[in-house]
Amino acid sequence: MTTQTSSSPVAAAPTTEPKVRRTEEEFQSIVLQQLPQVKYIARRIHEHLPQHVPYEDLVNAGIVGLIDALNKFDSEKNVKFASYAKFRIRGAILDSLREMDWSPRDLRRKSRQIDGVMQKLQTEMGRAVSSPSWRRRWGYRWQSSINCSKRFVD
């Protein structure tokens, strides 16, 4: 009786080590080169946010995304690092905003709808809009609209 030995290779565990080994100086140099890109992306996102969201927090999250991009970048994929890093930076900033946000997306969507209807009615009527006017226009029940609008009152 003969025993067969398995010649199949053992699957290697996935590693989180960088694809390319860089010296500390190379790493810092790349980060410094890409820092204006991080600030640009953070500034563009910050333009669409409320004033209470600190710009510096967005830059910090973008730097984390840049470092992650450096660690995960694969130069064999025929993609420029700057292009790859741009998406990783933006994604890290958006992820940090989602973590900071206390309200669900549906509530934000309803708030934007209310604001849009209010602005449209004010333009059509040429004056400030009363609560019953926008509720009739929006088609919401009275109690439901009060509950939704109360959530956004500071």
SEGUSE-290969 format. One line per field, with one value per residue: residue number from 1; x, y, z of N, C-alpha, C, O, CB in turn. Coordinates in nm, 3 decimals, padded with zeros to 5 digits. Glycine has a CB too. Example, Ala and Ser with C-alpha at 12.3 -4.5 7.8 and 13.67 -1.06 7.14 Angstrom:
k (1,2)
n.u (01.319,01.285)
n.v (-00.569,-00.225)
n.w (00.780,00.708)
ca.u (01.230,01.367)
ca.v (-00.450,-00.106)
ca.w (00.780,00.714)
c.u (01.320,01.290)
c.v (-00.330,00.003)
c.w (00.780,00.787)
o.u (01.424,01.341)
o.v (-00.332,00.114)
o.w (00.846,00.804)
cb.u (01.131,01.408)
cb.v (-00.447,-00.060)
cb.w (00.905,00.572)
REM end
This chain:
k (1,2,3,4,5,6,7,8,9,10,11,12,13,14,15,16,17,18,19,20,21,22,23,24,25,26,27,28,29,30,31,32,33,34,35,36,37,38,39,40,41,42,43,44,45,46,47,48,49,50,51,52,53,54,55,56,57,58,59,60,61,62,63,64,65,66,67,68,69,70,71,72,73,74,75,76,77,78,79,80,81,82,83,84,85,86,87,88,89,90,91,92,93,94,95,96,97,98,99,100,101,102,103,104,105,106,107,108,109,110,111,112,113,114,115,116,117,118,119,120,121,122,123,124,125,126,127,128,129,130,131,132,133,134,135,136,137,138,139,140,141,142,143,144,145,146,147,148,149,150,151,152,153,154)
n.u (00.084,00.059,00.127,-00.008,00.124,00.022,00.063,-00.023,00.004,00.017,-00.219,-00.127,-00.150,-00.331,-00.151,-00.084,00.117,00.309,00.303,00.530,00.850,00.952,01.181,01.201,01.247,01.167,00.898,00.807,00.866,00.691,00.446,00.463,00.470,00.215,00.052,-00.059,-00.263,-00.426,-00.514,-00.651,-00.862,-00.990,-01.066,-01.247,-01.452,-01.521,-01.642,-01.906,-02.019,-02.160,-02.066,-01.968,-01.817,-01.490,-01.226,-00.967,-01.002,-01.092,-00.867,-00.687,-00.812,-00.789,-00.511,-00.471,-00.600,-00.427,-00.189,-00.279,-00.327,-00.066,00.037,-00.115,-00.091,-00.037,00.205,00.218,-00.023,-00.063,-00.150,-00.150,00.001,-00.096,-00.357,-00.477,-00.442,-00.601,-00.868,-00.862,-00.805,-01.026,-01.228,-01.155,-01.197,-01.474,-01.564,-01.487,-01.655,-01.904,-01.880,-01.881,-02.135,-02.452,-02.705,-02.934,-02.914,-03.161,-03.302,-03.150,-03.199,-03.476,-03.472,-03.337,-03.529,-03.741,-03.620,-03.581,-03.848,-03.941,-03.779,-03.860,-04.134,-04.112,-03.998,-04.200,-04.418,-04.315,-04.264,-04.208,-04.270,-04.548,-04.600,-04.831,-04.860,-04.632,-04.656,-04.894,-04.814,-04.604,-04.727,-04.733,-04.851,-04.979,-04.877,-04.660,-04.489,-04.423,-04.283,-04.061,-03.946,-03.885,-03.666,-03.450,-03.423,-03.221)
n.v (-00.117,00.211,00.538,00.846,01.161,01.487,01.718,01.968,02.315,02.495,02.731,03.060,03.281,03.586,03.887,04.201,04.358,04.615,04.644,04.725,04.773,05.052,05.306,05.497,05.764,05.780,05.722,05.940,06.144,06.092,06.126,06.399,06.506,06.446,06.581,06.841,06.754,06.611,06.820,06.974,06.801,06.772,07.039,07.080,06.899,07.005,07.245,07.182,07.123,07.173,07.461,07.388,07.159,07.070,07.169,07.077,06.824,06.684,06.695,06.547,06.294,06.249,06.225,05.988,05.820,05.854,05.739,05.480,05.424,05.432,05.206,05.002,05.019,04.887,04.863,04.713,04.709,04.891,05.155,05.497,05.625,05.865,05.884,05.657,05.715,05.942,05.849,05.686,05.872,06.048,05.862,05.790,06.031,06.066,05.838,05.905,06.121,05.994,05.843,06.046,06.150,06.175,06.124,05.923,05.843,05.861,06.049,06.278,06.299,06.352,06.599,06.756,06.746,06.885,07.137,07.202,07.217,07.425,07.641,07.653,07.715,07.964,08.113,08.101,08.218,08.454,08.533,08.457,08.122,07.964,07.708,07.534,07.575,07.463,07.203,07.118,07.139,06.960,06.725,06.587,06.441,06.635,06.589,06.421,06.585,06.779,06.630,06.551,06.799,06.901,06.754,06.877,07.121,07.330)
n.w (00.000,-00.091,00.015,-00.064,-00.102,-00.052,-00.301,-00.337,-00.311,-00.006,00.084,00.114,00.389,00.378,00.356,00.515,00.453,00.290,-00.072,-00.203,-00.081,00.095,00.184,00.486,00.425,00.154,00.182,00.341,00.162,-00.051,00.079,00.145,-00.114,-00.203,-00.029,-00.096,-00.271,-00.095,00.071,-00.119,-00.197,00.051,00.095,-00.116,-00.048,00.198,00.131,00.083,00.322,00.655,00.855,01.106,01.084,01.112,00.898,00.929,01.041,00.821,00.658,00.814,00.808,00.537,00.512,00.647,00.465,00.248,00.345,00.376,00.108,00.010,00.134,00.020,-00.253,-00.574,-00.796,-01.024,-01.148,-01.348,-01.305,-01.221,-00.925,-00.814,-00.915,-00.804,-00.533,-00.504,-00.501,-00.275,-00.075,-00.086,-00.026,00.238,00.371,00.335,00.471,00.732,00.776,00.774,01.005,01.196,01.173,01.316,01.230,01.037,00.683,00.551,00.701,00.650,00.376,00.375,00.501,00.310,00.109,00.229,00.260,-00.012,-00.109,00.052,-00.039,-00.308,-00.280,-00.149,-00.352,-00.548,-00.411,-00.323,-00.065,00.287,00.382,00.528,00.776,00.727,00.448,00.321,00.407,00.283,00.017,00.008,00.073,00.308,00.612,00.883,01.151,01.100,00.948,01.133,01.324,01.172,01.101,01.353,01.430,01.315,01.429,01.613)
ca.u (00.000,00.140,00.061,00.013,00.142,-00.041,00.161,-00.085,00.065,-00.067,-00.256,-00.064,-00.242,-00.317,-00.068,-00.118,00.241,00.308,00.341,00.666,00.922,01.004,01.253,01.126,01.263,01.082,00.761,00.780,00.872,00.565,00.339,00.476,00.434,00.071,-00.020,-00.148,-00.379,-00.511,-00.576,-00.745,-00.981,-01.056,-01.129,-01.363,-01.558,-01.560,-01.728,-02.045,-02.053,-02.189,-01.947,-01.916,-01.727,-01.356,-01.148,-00.849,-01.042,-01.098,-00.729,-00.631,-00.870,-00.729,-00.374,-00.485,-00.630,-00.304,-00.098,-00.338,-00.303,00.076,00.058,-00.188,-00.071,00.031,00.257,00.204,-00.159,-00.064,-00.228,-00.065,-00.025,-00.178,-00.497,-00.521,-00.446,-00.713,-00.989,-00.845,-00.813,-01.167,-01.302,-01.125,-01.264,-01.618,-01.584,-01.478,-01.778,-02.012,-01.861,-01.915,-02.274,-02.542,-02.837,-02.936,-02.922,-03.300,-03.338,-03.084,-03.271,-03.603,-03.440,-03.309,-03.656,-03.814,-03.554,-03.610,-03.988,-03.951,-03.719,-03.945,-04.255,-04.078,-03.978,-04.330,-04.507,-04.249,-04.264,-04.178,-04.373,-04.599,-04.593,-04.937,-04.839,-04.534,-04.706,-04.988,-04.739,-04.517,-04.813,-04.709,-04.949,-04.939,-04.793,-04.538,-04.399,-04.375,-04.181,-03.942,-03.883,-03.832,-03.536,-03.345,-03.419,-03.112)
ca.v (00.000,00.332,00.661,00.959,01.288,01.598,01.810,02.099,02.416,02.547,02.869,03.154,03.374,03.720,03.976,04.342,04.429,04.693,04.573,04.767,04.820,05.187,05.357,05.601,05.890,05.771,05.727,06.078,06.225,06.072,06.190,06.544,06.539,06.430,06.661,06.940,06.683,06.583,06.947,07.012,06.715,06.808,07.170,07.063,06.834,07.097,07.349,07.136,07.080,07.281,07.529,07.329,07.047,07.128,07.138,07.001,06.684,06.624,06.678,06.434,06.170,06.233,06.176,05.845,05.755,05.857,05.637,05.350,05.408,05.398,05.068,04.905,05.044,04.782,04.929,04.622,04.719,04.987,05.272,05.596,05.634,05.983,05.851,05.561,05.783,06.036,05.777,05.641,05.991,06.090,05.760,05.799,06.150,06.037,05.742,05.976,06.200,05.902,05.807,06.161,06.186,06.111,06.097,05.831,05.906,05.889,06.174,06.384,06.310,06.421,06.739,06.823,06.761,06.994,07.263,07.229,07.259,07.558,07.739,07.664,07.788,08.103,08.177,08.115,08.306,08.582,08.564,08.344,08.020,07.914,07.563,07.464,07.584,07.366,07.068,07.086,07.124,06.842,06.609,06.514,06.462,06.743,06.541,06.365,06.693,06.844,06.544,06.555,06.932,06.921,06.687,06.963,07.246,07.327)
ca.w (00.000,-00.100,00.062,-00.152,-00.032,-00.124,-00.357,-00.357,-00.225,00.103,00.056,00.206,00.454,00.322,00.436,00.507,00.430,00.166,-00.193,-00.234,00.037,00.080,00.300,00.559,00.351,00.036,00.232,00.378,00.041,-00.125,00.157,00.128,-00.251,-00.221,00.070,-00.160,-00.323,00.022,00.112,-00.224,-00.185,00.177,00.076,-00.204,00.028,00.307,00.075,00.081,00.457,00.750,00.907,01.230,01.053,01.096,00.779,00.972,01.058,00.688,00.613,00.889,00.753,00.405,00.529,00.679,00.337,00.169,00.400,00.339,-00.036,-00.005,00.179,-00.061,-00.395,-00.649,-00.917,-01.137,-01.203,-01.458,-01.263,-01.156,-00.782,-00.783,-00.946,-00.703,-00.403,-00.501,-00.460,-00.136,00.011,-00.084,00.047,00.381,00.422,00.342,00.580,00.860,00.790,00.810,01.146,01.280,01.154,01.411,01.174,00.923,00.550,00.518,00.766,00.573,00.249,00.401,00.531,00.182,00.039,00.295,00.222,-00.152,-00.121,00.115,-00.129,-00.427,-00.241,-00.123,-00.483,-00.614,-00.336,-00.301,00.078,00.373,00.372,00.656,00.793,00.654,00.304,00.272,00.433,00.176,-00.106,00.016,00.082,00.433,00.718,00.973,01.261,01.043,00.908,01.256,01.382,01.087,01.110,01.489,01.441,01.262,01.502,01.713)
c.u (00.089,00.060,00.094,00.029,00.082,00.066,00.101,-00.023,-00.035,-00.093,-00.194,-00.169,-00.222,-00.234,-00.113,00.008,00.234,00.356,00.487,00.730,00.981,01.082,01.167,01.133,01.175,00.934,00.723,00.778,00.742,00.449,00.345,00.439,00.282,-00.012,-00.106,-00.275,-00.478,-00.585,-00.680,-00.875,-01.060,-01.129,-01.254,-01.480,-01.611,-01.653,-01.876,-02.094,-02.090,-02.059,-01.888,-01.826,-01.588,-01.283,-01.029,-00.881,-01.047,-00.957,-00.665,-00.683,-00.811,-00.586,-00.375,-00.514,-00.508,-00.206,-00.148,-00.314,-00.157,00.102,-00.006,-00.166,00.010,00.075,00.245,00.068,-00.172,-00.154,-00.131,-00.102,-00.116,-00.326,-00.555,-00.539,-00.565,-00.842,-00.980,-00.857,-00.958,-01.252,-01.279,-01.193,-01.414,-01.650,-01.580,-01.602,-01.896,-02.002,-01.903,-02.065,-02.364,-02.674,-02.829,-02.952,-03.064,-03.345,-03.275,-03.157,-03.402,-03.579,-03.412,-03.437,-03.737,-03.754,-03.584,-03.751,-04.005,-03.895,-03.806,-04.072,-04.225,-04.057,-04.112,-04.418,-04.447,-04.249,-04.226,-04.298,-04.415,-04.594,-04.705,-04.917,-04.743,-04.579,-04.805,-04.913,-04.659,-04.599,-04.791,-04.823,-04.892,-04.843,-04.659,-04.439,-04.344,-04.262,-04.051,-03.871,-03.827,-03.694,-03.421,-03.339,-03.312,-03.157)
c.v (00.123,00.450,00.773,01.085,01.398,01.694,01.948,02.200,02.463,02.693,02.960,03.248,03.513,03.807,04.119,04.425,04.505,04.611,04.603,04.817,04.958,05.224,05.464,05.734,05.892,05.787,05.872,06.170,06.214,06.139,06.342,06.588,06.538,06.515,06.771,06.876,06.653,06.709,06.992,06.932,06.752,06.943,07.159,06.998,06.930,07.207,07.312,07.093,07.198,07.337,07.462,07.208,07.104,07.077,07.049,06.854,06.612,06.600,06.558,06.300,06.143,06.181,06.027,05.766,05.749,05.751,05.498,05.321,05.370,05.252,04.965,04.920,04.932,04.842,04.841,04.635,04.826,05.107,05.369,05.605,05.751,05.956,05.758,05.631,05.877,05.968,05.729,05.756,06.035,05.990,05.766,05.920,06.125,05.937,05.812,06.063,06.112,05.861,05.921,06.191,06.107,06.071,06.001,05.907,05.944,06.021,06.292,06.406,06.386,06.569,06.816,06.844,06.876,07.128,07.300,07.279,07.399,07.666,07.761,07.744,07.935,08.179,08.201,08.218,08.445,08.625,08.440,08.249,07.975,07.762,07.490,07.466,07.477,07.223,07.025,07.057,06.994,06.714,06.527,06.540,06.565,06.693,06.489,06.475,06.766,06.759,06.550,06.689,06.957,06.859,06.778,07.099,07.234,07.378)
c.w (00.000,-00.049,-00.032,-00.067,-00.117,-00.172,-00.380,-00.261,-00.120,00.074,00.161,00.264,00.394,00.415,00.418,00.487,00.298,00.048,-00.229,-00.106,00.008,00.204,00.366,00.484,00.227,00.074,00.265,00.256,-00.038,-00.053,00.138,-00.014,-00.270,-00.124,00.007,-00.218,-00.210,00.062,00.009,-00.212,-00.060,00.162,-00.009,-00.131,00.135,00.257,00.081,00.219,00.544,00.808,01.031,01.206,01.027,00.972,00.816,00.993,00.923,00.633,00.683,00.836,00.614,00.412,00.565,00.551,00.246,00.215,00.366,00.191,-00.062,00.031,00.087,-00.212,-00.458,-00.782,-01.041,-01.206,-01.311,-01.429,-01.195,-01.008,-00.749,-00.809,-00.841,-00.568,-00.392,-00.452,-00.316,-00.038,00.026,-00.004,00.197,00.444,00.436,00.452,00.715,00.883,00.831,00.957,01.238,01.278,01.248,01.348,01.056,00.791,00.513,00.578,00.694,00.441,00.269,00.430,00.403,00.102,00.098,00.255,00.078,-00.173,-00.063,00.021,-00.253,-00.395,-00.215,-00.253,-00.551,-00.545,-00.313,-00.155,00.156,00.374,00.511,00.658,00.718,00.502,00.255,00.300,00.325,00.046,-00.108,00.028,00.208,00.529,00.814,01.080,01.211,01.005,01.029,01.317,01.303,01.102,01.248,01.505,01.398,01.330,01.609,01.846)
o.u (00.181,-00.061,00.209,-00.046,00.092,00.148,00.167,-00.001,-00.155,-00.002,-00.207,-00.264,-00.109,-00.247,-00.173,00.007,00.163,00.439,00.558,00.670,01.051,01.052,01.072,01.035,01.113,00.858,00.618,00.698,00.689,00.364,00.242,00.382,00.228,-00.134,-00.218,-00.382,-00.599,-00.706,-00.785,-00.984,-01.182,-01.241,-01.356,-01.595,-01.732,-01.735,-01.962,-02.201,-02.057,-01.956,-01.768,-01.765,-01.570,-01.280,-00.994,-00.797,-01.011,-00.931,-00.597,-00.606,-00.787,-00.545,-00.291,-00.458,-00.488,-00.146,-00.070,-00.285,-00.129,00.180,00.042,-00.219,00.112,-00.008,00.260,00.048,-00.282,-00.226,-00.042,-00.219,-00.205,-00.411,-00.668,-00.639,-00.624,-00.915,-01.080,-00.914,-01.007,-01.337,-01.372,-01.241,-01.473,-01.753,-01.660,-01.648,-01.979,-02.103,-01.955,-02.116,-02.353,-02.749,-02.730,-02.998,-03.086,-03.418,-03.339,-03.174,-03.436,-03.657,-03.458,-03.454,-03.794,-03.826,-03.609,-03.772,-04.076,-03.957,-03.824,-04.113,-04.304,-04.093,-04.136,-04.485,-04.519,-04.235,-04.212,-04.413,-04.332,-04.585,-04.677,-04.953,-04.771,-04.544,-04.801,-04.946,-04.649,-04.549,-04.827,-04.885,-04.770,-04.736,-04.556,-04.319,-04.229,-04.159,-03.943,-03.749,-03.729,-03.614,-03.307,-03.258,-03.312,-03.078)
o.v (00.137,00.458,00.793,01.108,01.397,01.744,02.036,02.170,02.470,02.770,02.937,03.287,03.553,03.801,04.154,04.547,04.465,04.521,04.517,04.894,04.977,05.179,05.514,05.809,05.995,05.856,05.921,06.263,06.314,06.202,06.405,06.696,06.619,06.521,06.793,06.936,06.667,06.706,07.044,06.989,06.762,06.958,07.221,07.038,06.935,07.257,07.400,07.032,07.312,07.269,07.478,07.159,07.179,06.957,06.957,06.768,06.495,06.498,06.477,06.205,06.028,06.101,05.951,05.658,05.651,05.681,05.409,05.208,05.286,05.184,04.853,04.840,04.888,04.869,04.890,04.577,04.848,05.154,05.328,05.593,05.738,06.001,05.776,05.609,05.890,06.024,05.730,05.740,06.057,06.030,05.749,05.913,06.160,05.950,05.782,06.077,06.153,05.847,05.896,06.252,05.984,05.992,05.999,06.021,06.048,06.097,06.396,06.521,06.473,06.655,06.929,06.945,06.957,07.222,07.417,07.374,07.482,07.771,07.875,07.829,08.022,08.296,08.308,08.298,08.541,08.744,08.331,08.292,07.952,07.698,07.391,07.369,07.407,07.132,06.911,06.963,06.927,06.605,06.409,06.646,06.580,06.752,06.511,06.461,06.810,06.812,06.554,06.693,07.030,06.907,06.757,07.183,07.139,07.383)
o.w (00.081,-00.068,-00.072,00.028,-00.240,-00.094,-00.435,-00.143,-00.144,00.045,00.281,00.197,00.364,00.537,00.316,00.504,00.207,00.062,-00.280,-00.031,-00.092,00.315,00.305,00.481,00.197,00.007,00.221,00.248,-00.086,-00.116,00.116,-00.032,-00.345,-00.137,00.053,-00.215,-00.228,00.085,00.047,-00.217,-00.064,00.211,00.022,-00.149,00.159,00.334,00.084,00.230,00.512,00.811,01.057,01.301,00.931,00.945,00.742,00.966,00.912,00.569,00.620,00.821,00.578,00.327,00.518,00.530,00.175,00.134,00.332,00.153,-00.147,-00.036,00.077,-00.289,-00.405,-00.869,-01.153,-01.313,-01.361,-01.517,-01.121,-00.970,-00.665,-00.732,-00.796,-00.499,-00.285,-00.370,-00.243,00.070,00.137,00.075,00.275,00.557,00.538,00.519,00.803,00.996,00.913,01.026,01.347,01.372,01.257,01.406,00.983,00.788,00.450,00.515,00.679,00.398,00.189,00.388,00.387,00.035,00.024,00.221,00.047,-00.249,-00.120,00.004,-00.297,-00.473,-00.253,-00.263,-00.606,-00.612,-00.287,-00.126,00.100,00.367,00.599,00.554,00.650,00.435,00.157,00.226,00.279,-00.027,-00.211,-00.002,00.212,00.528,00.825,01.097,01.273,01.028,01.028,01.357,01.361,01.115,01.260,01.585,01.440,01.292,01.686,01.941)
cb.u (-00.096,00.186,00.104,-00.104,00.292,-00.145,00.216,-00.239,00.116,00.001,-00.409,00.047,-00.219,-00.454,00.080,-00.193,00.361,00.393,00.249,00.668,01.036,00.891,01.394,01.181,01.410,01.104,00.744,00.883,00.990,00.536,00.351,00.619,00.499,00.033,00.077,-00.072,-00.336,-00.427,-00.469,-00.681,-00.941,-00.953,-01.031,-01.325,-01.507,-01.436,-01.690,-02.060,-01.937,-02.282,-01.982,-02.031,-01.779,-01.272,-01.100,-00.793,-01.179,-01.178,-00.646,-00.665,-01.024,-00.731,-00.300,-00.598,-00.742,-00.240,-00.084,-00.489,-00.338,00.162,00.003,-00.333,-00.002,-00.061,00.402,00.225,-00.256,-00.108,-00.346,-00.080,00.106,-00.132,-00.508,-00.419,-00.316,-00.736,-01.015,-00.708,-00.727,-01.222,-01.266,-00.973,-01.239,-01.668,-01.477,-01.351,-01.810,-02.009,-01.714,-01.839,-02.315,-02.567,-02.902,-03.050,-02.865,-03.390,-03.296,-02.936,-03.297,-03.677,-03.319,-03.208,-03.737,-03.813,-03.402,-03.588,-04.082,-03.875,-03.579,-03.982,-04.317,-03.952,-03.887,-04.401,-04.541,-04.315,-04.404,-04.144,-04.324,-04.744,-04.599,-05.071,-04.786,-04.398,-04.773,-05.089,-04.645,-04.422,-04.794,-04.575,-04.983,-05.062,-04.865,-04.571,-04.471,-04.493,-04.231,-03.980,-03.983,-03.928,-03.534,-03.365,-03.557,-02.994)
cb.v (00.000,00.357,00.697,00.975,01.317,01.672,01.755,02.091,02.535,02.528,02.887,03.235,03.376,03.783,03.961,04.387,04.332,04.817,04.612,04.877,04.719,05.289,05.413,05.617,05.911,05.637,05.637,06.128,06.183,05.921,06.154,06.589,06.440,06.284,06.722,07.013,06.552,06.528,07.056,06.991,06.566,06.816,07.268,06.979,06.703,07.159,07.376,07.021,07.003,07.230,07.671,07.290,06.964,07.099,07.267,07.061,06.675,06.715,06.807,06.447,06.180,06.364,06.257,05.822,05.828,05.996,05.653,05.348,05.538,05.489,05.051,04.916,05.179,04.656,04.968,04.480,04.749,04.918,05.231,05.736,05.646,06.103,05.788,05.446,05.861,06.095,05.659,05.573,06.107,06.103,05.624,05.807,06.272,05.984,05.631,06.063,06.273,05.777,05.771,06.284,06.164,06.202,06.228,05.730,05.812,05.775,06.173,06.348,06.170,06.356,06.747,06.742,06.630,06.977,07.251,07.105,07.158,07.559,07.694,07.523,07.724,08.112,08.090,07.980,08.244,08.688,08.617,08.391,07.899,07.964,07.527,07.524,07.722,07.391,07.061,07.201,07.243,06.854,06.523,06.556,06.328,06.805,06.431,06.280,06.792,06.864,06.400,06.531,07.041,06.862,06.561,06.982,07.281,07.408)
cb.w (00.121,-00.245,00.207,-00.252,-00.001,-00.035,-00.487,-00.337,-00.308,00.242,00.053,00.134,00.609,00.298,00.399,00.632,00.431,00.181,-00.310,-00.344,00.078,00.055,00.261,00.702,00.311,-00.036,00.356,00.478,-00.045,-00.143,00.309,00.160,-00.348,-00.203,00.167,-00.270,-00.394,00.141,00.130,-00.363,-00.182,00.292,00.011,-00.326,00.094,00.370,-00.069,-00.016,00.519,00.863,00.940,01.318,00.930,01.219,00.710,01.101,01.127,00.592,00.639,01.038,00.746,00.331,00.639,00.784,00.267,00.176,00.553,00.370,-00.113,00.083,00.318,-00.032,-00.416,-00.671,-00.897,-01.091,-01.093,-01.586,-01.166,-01.225,-00.706,-00.868,-01.086,-00.689,-00.381,-00.641,-00.553,-00.119,-00.047,-00.228,-00.004,00.403,00.330,00.207,00.575,00.865,00.660,00.721,01.172,01.234,01.009,01.527,01.130,00.939,00.444,00.567,00.913,00.547,00.189,00.519,00.625,00.099,00.046,00.449,00.243,-00.235,-00.050,00.250,-00.171,-00.481,-00.117,-00.036,-00.572,-00.616,-00.202,-00.384,00.124,00.517,00.290,00.681,00.939,00.687,00.266,00.335,00.572,00.156,-00.125,00.136,-00.036,00.497,00.791,01.039,01.339,00.920,00.816,01.359,01.387,00.941,01.074,01.592,01.357,01.116,01.565,01.667)
REM end
